[in-house]
Structures are given as structure tokens and as C-alpha cells.
């Protein structure tokens, strides 16, 4: 895009403009409006209606003859992506600007041009688009050079072609009546859309065959121009079904239309009769406003834009009281002119008040700027400014070829005789109604219209360029800052430096201000603020709450003081600093000018432009520190020629005694009346542009259903401001996944991935160009269907089946535990039965026999003492045997509970305990050997294997008379194998064959125990060759699951024993 680029078609006009440009540049170079680096070629906007008596703005500035309101022009040419030969324009309800021409249909969002491609439905009938229209109900009608209609809505196209009865010929234009019915004028008559199809009006309507222009007025009358060189004017009154023709031959190119494209009419002055053969049954009371060989557009400020012949430029008549009279007198000599030639093309006024025109080379936006730019010679700015009396403003230039000082009153500039004094860095209006100027040429005092030089301090001679700030105290002393070179006070021609003990911080005062309470304030470069009151200095540091960085602006009314700087804005009140935050964090950066108006509003001049914050917003922010103020911003997009100076000259914003505000920026000096500001436009409507799931497009209805297994959902939304598209902010939220809104600066598509099946609610909101959020939301409700395994019935079945499986497992486990318990109980009962039997057959019988012997000894003792003695010795020996049997029984009982779960360790302990009895003449050598990785054994199997091994070991130690006894425990993958081997005298063959001696149940009991744990015992022995007992138990019965290491067994042994 190019702003201010002029398209000329007449070589003579080009030549005259070039001569005028050279003459203007010979006088001085006018300031350029603003440079705005933006996308797709957006580069520059220039004032389109600023006129000086001596010269024009620049070579590309249109000549403006009269103006009471400044206009800016912004242009996009073919080089910046604009379509060629735009013949029609329309703005749809979603804010997009649509452009049609022989090159096709395009959409424009204020920054980027995009050729339209249908996302669903039909494709456009042709690329040769001649007319487009946006009805109030939404969507876009498209008419073609070769006939036919298309309706575009949400990316979908519905065509109405010859097959639908739309044999239209060229579609010249559309219009909508007050009832919302859309009409079309074509080369084949008038057509009406009846909500489902187009219908051509028959001959009974008395309509012409070829329509050139048609439109409705505010009362609902349709006006029609037919023909080419000389038009016939027809009209159709509301409710009628027959066109009437006037007697006039109209030589106008088109109607005079208002901002809503309604025909502007006037009361009839002469009787315009119908040309019908019979008298009409009505009287025509109004008649359209025409101007010969032109068409007119009246914008929202009531200014009239005149589109004349292709040879003449676009003209504007500013807010006339009588439009008819203004049209009669309008000519390039007495109207504002712009080198744009929209003859034969389209024009419109958008909802924000921008005026759009197209021509062969692009499109042009015209808009009114809220300020007036003051012309001050060749100096580009910034300027030192000070407010005087009766609305006067004193201005000193900085830079430029001819530095000067000016007095500005009512927009008129009077230059003072100060040429050659150097660049000015400050201007100050003193309470004694005199003006001070400082700069490279030193310090000057304007008294009674004469500039008087004031000598600087001796040590500061030649340092006038460092003059930074100036103010006065209650005693009439003038405080002057030389920036980092020091702070001085001037009283009656005598310069003094504040005493080093006075409390002032080190030098580098950047800004100064005297408030209404008599306090003098000094702002420093390192975020320090000092106040002087009754010769007492109080200093505030960042540790006291100052957060603005270098303080470049101070202002206040009463006790409340505002400070602004590099990083923001704060209010100081009652010893506390209150930080103000804005909806856009960049707004409050680099503030070098602050004005608080009488109504409490704040006006700021900073890096983002001019910011206006209303008093209600300030009060809310002071009450709630987290609140972010809203306001209005005037920046480069609105035509502001630059940004506020950051070092000097300061301050960059003042208020004149007449209430007018003045702002100095690096590209010039502007002023505005705060009481005449236009109401900022409302937030643009936000709409859902498209919805897709897994790259499949869907109509963005309020309720969408996506198939199962949808992995991504993409939503595009938009809110278009053609005035400042980059200023609109957005926030989005998916209610089911987002706890809070997500704010974004651009309308980037939102992508949600891997959402589970369910219902979802998406919402998007937009702000206006000043950051105020709209209550209007764009909403999309969608559902993702569940897969068969995600449905409720499937989940119910899974839950029921799971419960059933758990119940079956529970029952199986319960039965298993019952069997194990019964098995363990049977083992315990059998064991105790065996022990009881052993005790009965051995120990009790031994004691009974012993008692009988003692009784016999007692009977023989009196009569035969020697025999009694012999029998007593035999009884004692029998008692010893009984004791041994009793000890064996006790050892059997003790073995019921092991001291360890390690079978090898338990067997080793048992063997060593047996060998620790009465000394033997030749005790055997005993060892236990482990093969394989030790495993945790089933508790019951472990106990029975231990008892079997203990019985075999006891027999070997007591009866085998062996020299070596060893136990081998093998932890095999398939089985647990235990061998007890000795080299003793062996076992009698009859015992091996199953013969049970009275009182001896050992081998039989071992076999019974092995059977209980699904094990097998085999015994090998020969007399004189020792014996070997082998126990084998299958792994499925022997091992507990899972198998673990020996060390794990040892670590968990105690816990398992406790559980058992």
C-alpha cells in the first residue's frame, strides 16, 4: 500500500502539478505526515486537505482550496497487491471490504488483499465481476458481466444461473428496499429476489429493458437511471407495481447518495410529471439531487464528495449548509481536490466513517483526522512550546534550515525576529506573563515584544544547547536545568547553585514543574523525584515506589501530581505512588507530555502517540491497582506525524488558555479541541470465518458434529477495523478446557488437537481500536462423536463385565483360600495326631514301663536289696531313654515354626542343634549345600519339606553311625529337589519295603507329608553303604510367585513369617 500516491491520467495536469511542486520546494520542504511500516506494502499516509498560503504539503499532496476539517489519504496500488480496475466495492456485515472487477472477487481486511476461493458449495460463475452488494442480513451478492448471480456467505457459494431462470445479461447493480428485499438492475430488466430465486419483472411493471443505476431513498422509493449519454429517470413508489418515468432527460452520471447508499432527494420545486400515457394516481413530492456529468457521495460529516468526469480529479465540499447550492457552485477552483479519478468505478462509506474510492490503479481511503497540524516554516519538529494568554501558544523550532520562534493564535502564525539564534530546546511562559526561550544561542527573554539576551553562568557559557527545563518558585526565582551539567537558580540577574547540603540529588534534572500549592518538582534521569517546599527538599527514589524510569513529564492539579517517563505513568498523592496500567502495555511508554484537563481527563504524549484517558478510568485504576485503563489513541495510523521527543524539548504537551491541547512530535506540531472529539467507533463485529476438522471444512453453524477419532479442530475468526486493523485485539476460550480467556494481538486461527469425545463451546471476543472489549461474542458449539468403544453403552458393558470378572476372580480366590486353609488345617491336625501317637507309643509307654520297674524295685528293696539295686540301675537307664525320646518329641514340636524362611538355613540350624547334644566318640561331619538361585517357597510346602528333611536328618545322626552327612537343596526351574545323604550302616531292607516296626513311623510319616504337597520321596540304601533320601516337589506347587533372589528372600523373611 502507498499512502498519498496520486494517479493522474491527464498529462497537462501532471505538468502543472510538477511545476507547483518545484515552486513549493523552493520555499521550504513541508513535513511528511507519517511513516508507518506495515505489511504488504503499507508505507505512508499524507494529509489530503492541508493548505498553506505559500506552498502545498508536498509533491504528492492534493491541492485543497477550502477546508475546515483535515483529511488524510491512504492508497493501495497494484504494486501493493490491490486488484486492477476495481468496478465495485461493498462492506459485508463481518467488516471485510470486498472488491470486484474483471480480475475476479477479492477480500480486504485493511492490510492484505485476498482472492476469494469458495471453501464449499459452488464456484463463482465467472471471474468478470461487475457489481457486488452486501445486504443487511449478511453475505454478499455478486453480479457478472456475462450475467448471472452468486451469493457468498461464510465461504460458501450459491449460484443462480440461466438454469435457475436468471438470464439476466450484464448485472449493473443491486439495491435493497426498506423491507429487506434485494433488487437488481440488469441488461435484461429489473429482477427481484423472493428469498429463494430471482424473478424478472414482467411488462406489466412498465420497467425499462436496460438499467444503468438503481437505488432507494429513505422513504423506500426506487429510483432508476436508464440509457447512457442521456439518462431517463424512473421511479417506483413503495407498494406500487408499476414504474413511472419523469419527463426529464438526466445528464448526471449518477445519484447523490448518502453514507448508507440511499438516494438524497429534495422537495419538488417544479412539477415533474409522469411520461406514462395515462395520468398517475399520485403526486411526486421529492426529486433526486443531481449534478451534471457527475455522481456524489455524502459522508458521515455531511461533506460532499464529487466524482466528475475522468479528466477531473475527485472533489470535496466541506459540510455545506445547502447541498444543492454547493453542488451548483462546486468546481476544482473552490473545492478540495484529490488526484484520484474514480469515474466509472465505485465508492462507499464504511461503518467507521472512512470514505473509499476505486480507480484503475487501486483503492483509496480518505478519513478525517482529529487534530490540526500547524504549519511552522521548514522545521520538521519537535518544537519547544509554551502556553500564553488569550489562547496564544509560543513555539520555538529545533532543527530546520532557519530556526525561529512563533506566536500562534487561532491557527495564525506570527514569526518573531529570532533568526540566527540557534536551535531552541525549551520555551517557558512565566507567571509575569513573559516568555523565556533557551537553546544553542543561549537564554533569551521576550519582554514587551523584544528578545533580551540573558547571560548564562560563567562556567556555562557556550552550554546553551544543554538547556533542559525551566520553572519558577513562589519567590520569583527561575530554576534552570542544564541537564547533566547542573541545576541553577536565577534571581534578579544573579545565578546561584543550590547548596550541596540542601538535599538536592546529583545533577541531571530532566523535567520541572511548579504546582498550584507552591511546590517545585524536579524529575531526574535515574528515576528520582525531588520536591522543594518552603526551602525544604524532599527526595523520592525507586525504593519509594517510583517505577517510570527517567522522569520526562510532571503535571498536576492540587495535591495530586502525575509523573511520566520511559516505562509508564504514576500518580503521587499523600506520600504514595500509584502505578497506572493500560490495556495495551505500549501505550504508556516514553511519556514526555502530560495534561490533566479541568474535567479530570488525562492527555499523554508518548512513543505510542497521543493517549486520552477519561477520569472514570483513572478513578477505577486508582481504586483497583490491577485494573487496566482504556482510552483513545491517536497514532501514526490516524495521521499523527511522528512521536513525542524523549529528551528535549520538554514538555511535549501543553494546554492553551482557551482549552485547546497542543502536542509536539518529531514530525510537527498538532493541536485539537478536547471538547470536539468524535465518539470512537464501536468494536468491530467478530465473526466465525471457518471451521474445519481434520482438514475438512464445515459450515460455521452454531452446532456442529464431527466424526469419531477427530484429531484436530481448526477455527478461524475475524473482527475487521479498516481504520486501524492492527489495533484490534482478540481473546478466545474453549469453555471445557480453558479456565480463563487467552488474549492474542492478531486473529490467528485456533487449533485444538486430540480433544476427547464430547460437547464443546468455543467463544471469541474482540476489542475496539482503543482496547475496550466488546460484549458481543462469536460462538461455535461443536461435538465430537465417540467411537464405539467410547459410547456410554459400551462403557456400561465394560463396567458390568469388569465387575463380573472381579466377582468371579473373588469367588475363585475365596475358594482357593478355603482349600489352602483346609489343607493347612488338615496338615496341622494330622501333625498333632501324629505327635500324639508318637508320644503315646513312645514316651508315655516308656514312662509307664518305668513306673512298673520302680514299683518292682520298691517291692524288692526290703527283701532283696542287691536285686533291687540292679533293677534300679536298669530303670535309670530306661528313664534316660525316655528323656531322649521326650527331647526328640519336643524338637518335633519346636520345628512347627521356623526361625527363618530360608530352607537351607533352617536345615543347617537343625542339624547343628542335633549335633550339639551329648558328646559322641566319633561325631559325623555335617554340611548343607545349595544349588541354583534360592526362591521363596510356598509356606506350607516349605514347612513340610523342612519336617521331612529334619526327620531324615535326625535318623541319620541318631542311627546311621555315619562319618559324613550332607544335605543338597536344588532350586531347579521345574522342581524343588532335596537330598539327604550319609555313609553310615544303611537301612534294613524290610524297612525300605514298608515294614513298620512298633513305635517307629518315621519313613511312613515322611511319605505322608510328601503326598500332602504333591511331592515324591525316594530312598536308596544298602547295609554298610549308607543311605540317600530324595524329595522332589514340582515348581508349580513349591515356588511362590514371582521368583526372586536369595537376598530378597532374606530381606522379606521377617514380614512373611509375621503374615503366616
C-alpha positions, 0 to 999 in steps of 0.5 A: 500500500502507498499512502498519498500516491496520486494517479493522474491520467491527464498529462497537462495536469501532471505538468502543472502539478510538477511545476507547483511542486518545484515552486513549493520546494523552493520555499521550504520542504513541508513535513511528511505526515507519517511513516508507518511500516506495515505489511504488504506494502503499507508505507505512508499516509499524507494529509489530503486537505492541508493548505498553506498560503505559500506552498502545498504539503508536498509533491504528492499532496492534493491541492485543497482550496477550502477546508475546515476539517483535515483529511488524510489519504491512504492508497493501495496500488497494484504494486501493493497487491490491490486488484486492477480496475476495481468496478465495485466495492461493498462492506459485508456485515463481518467488516471485510471490504470486498472488491470486484472487477474483471480480475475476479472477487477479492477480500480486504481486511485493511492490510492484505488483499485476498482472492476469494476461493469458495471453501464449499458449495459452488464456484463463482460463475465467472471471474468478470465481476461487475457489481457486488452488494452486501445486504443487511442480513449478511453475505454478499451478492455478486453480479457478472458481466456475462450475467448471472448471480452468486451469493457468498456467505461464510465461504460458501457459494450459491449460484443462480444461473440461466438454469435457475431462470436468471438470464439476466445479461450484464448485472449493473447493480443491486439495491435493497428496499426498506423491507429487506428485499434485494433488487437488481438492475440488469441488461435484461430488466429489473429482477427481484429476489423472493428469498429463494430465486430471482424473478424478472419483472414482467411488462406489466411493471412498465420497467425499462429493458436496460438499467444503468443505476438503481437505488432507494431513498429513505422513504423506500422509493426506487429510483432508476437511471436508464440509457447512457449519454442521456439518462431517463429517470424512473421511479417506483413508489413503495407498494406500487407495481408499476414504474413511472418515468419523469419527463426529464432527460438526466445528464448526471452520471449518477445519484447523490447518495448518502453514507448508507447508499440511499438516494438524497432527494429534495422537495419538488420545486417544479412539477415533474410529471409522469411520461406514462400515457395515462395520468398517475394516481399520485403526486411526486413530492421529492426529486433526486439531487443531481449534478451534471456529468457527475455522481456524489457521495455524502459522508458521515460529516455531511461533506460532499464528495464529487466524482466528475468526469475522468479528466477531473480529479475527485472533489470535496465540499466541506459540510455545506449548509445547502447541498444543492447550492454547493453542488451548483457552485462546486468546481476544482477552483473552490473545492478540495481536490484529490488526484484520484479519478474514480469515474466509472468505478465505485465508492462507499462509506464504511461503518467507521466513517472512512470514505473509499474510492476505486480507480484503475490503479487501486483503492483509496481511503480518505478519513478525517483526522482529529487534530490540526497540524500547524504549519511552522516554516521548514522545521520538521519538529519537535518544537519547544512550546509554551502556553500564553494568554488569550489562547496564544501558544509560543513555539520555538523550532529545533532543527530546520534550515532557519530556526525561529520562534512563533506566536500562534493564535487561532491557527495564525502564525506570527514569526518573531525576529529570532533568526540566527539564534540557534536551535531552541530546546525549551520555551517557558511562559512565566507567571509575569506573563513573559516568555523565556526561550533557551537553546544553542544561542543561549537564554533569551527573554521576550519582554514587551515584544523584544528578545533580551539576551540573558547571560548564562553562568560563567562556567556555562557559557557556550552550554546553551544547547544543554538547556533542559527545563525551566520553572519558577518558585513562589519567590520569583526565582527561575530554576534552570536545568542544564541537564547533566551539567547542573541545576541553577537558580536565577534571581534578579540577574544573579545565578546561584547553585543550590547548596550541596547540603540542601538535599538536592540529588546529583545533577541531571534534572530532566523535567520541572514543574511548579504546582498550584500549592507552591511546590517545585518538582524536579524529575531526574534521569535515574528515576528520582523525584525531588520536591522543594517546599518552603526551602525544604527538599524532599527526595523520592527514589525507586525504593519509594515506589517510583517505577517510570524510569527517567522522569520526562513529564510532571503535571498536576492539579492540587495535591495530586501530581502525575509523573511520566517517563520511559516505562509508564505513568504514576500518580503521587498523592499523600506520600504514595505512588500509584502505578497506572496500567493500560490495556495495551502495555505500549501505550504508556511508554516514553511519556514526555507530555502530560495534561490533566484537563479541568474535567479530570481527563488525562492527555499523554504524549508518548512513543505510542502517540497521543493517549486520552484517558477519561477520569472514570478510568483513572478513578477505577485504576486508582481504586483497583491497582490491577485494573487496566485503563482504556482510552483513545489513541491517536497514532501514526495510523490516524495521521499523527506525524511522528512521536513525542521527543524523549529528551528535549524539548520538554514538555511535549504537551501543553494546554492553551488558555482557551482549552485547546491541547497542543502536542509536539512530535518529531514530525510537527506540531498538532493541536485539537479541541478536547471538547470536539472529539468524535465518539470512537467507533464501536468494536468491530463485529467478530465473526466465525470465518471457518471451521474445519476438522481434520482438514475438512471444512464445515459450515460455521453453524452454531452446532456442529458434529464431527466424526469419531477419532477427530484429531484436530479442530481448526477455527478461524475468526475475524473482527475487521477495523479498516481504520486501524486493523492492527489495533484490534485485539482478540481473546478466545476460550474453549469453555471445557478446557480453558479456565480463563480467556487467552488474549492474542494481538492478531486473529490467528486461527485456533487449533485444538488437537486430540480433544476427547469425545464430547460437547464443546463451546468455543467463544471469541471476543474482540476489542475496539481500536482503543482496547475496550472489549466488546460484549458481543461474542462469536460462538461455535458449539461443536461435538465430537462423536465417540467411537464405539468403544467410547459410547456410554453403552459400551462403557456400561458393558465394560463396567458390568463385565469388569465387575463380573470378572472381579466377582468371579476372580473373588469367588475363585480366590475365596475358594482357593483360600478355603482349600489352602486353609483346609489343607493347612488345617488338615496338615496341622491336625494330622501333625498333632495326631501324629505327635500324639501317637508318637508320644503315646507309643513312645514316651508315655509307654516308656514312662509307664514301663518305668513306673512298673520297674520302680514299683518292682524295685520298691517291692524288692528293696526290703527283701532283696536289696542287691536285686533291687539295686540292679533293677534300679540301675536298669530303670535309670537307664530306661528313664534316660531313654525316655528323656531322649525320646521326650527331647526328640518329641519336643524338637518335633514340636519346636520345628512347627515354626521356623526361625527363618524362611530360608530352607537351607538355613533352617536345615543347617540350624537343625542339624547343628542343634542335633549335633550339639547334644551329648558328646559322641566318640566319633561325631559325623561331619555335617554340611548343607549345600545349595544349588541354583538361585534360592526362591521363596517357597510356598509356606506350607510346602516349605514347612513340610519339606523342612519336617521331612528333611529334619526327620531324615536328618535326625535318623541319620545322626541318631542311627546311621553311625555315619562319618559324613552327612550332607544335605543338597537343596536344588532350586531347579526351574521345574522342581524343588529337589532335596537330598539327604545323604550319609555313609553310615550302616544303611537301612534294613531292607524290610524297612525300605519295603514298608515294614513298620516296626512298633513305635517307629513311623518315621519313613511312613510319616515322611511319605505322608507329608510328601503326598500332602504337597504333591511331592515324591520321596525316594530312598536308596540304601544298602547295609554298610553303604549308607543311605540317600533320601530324595524329595522332589516337589514340582515348581508349580506347587513349591515356588511362590510367585514371582521368583526372586533372589536369595537376598530378597528372600532374606530381606522379606523373611521377617514380614512373611513369617509375621503374615503366616 
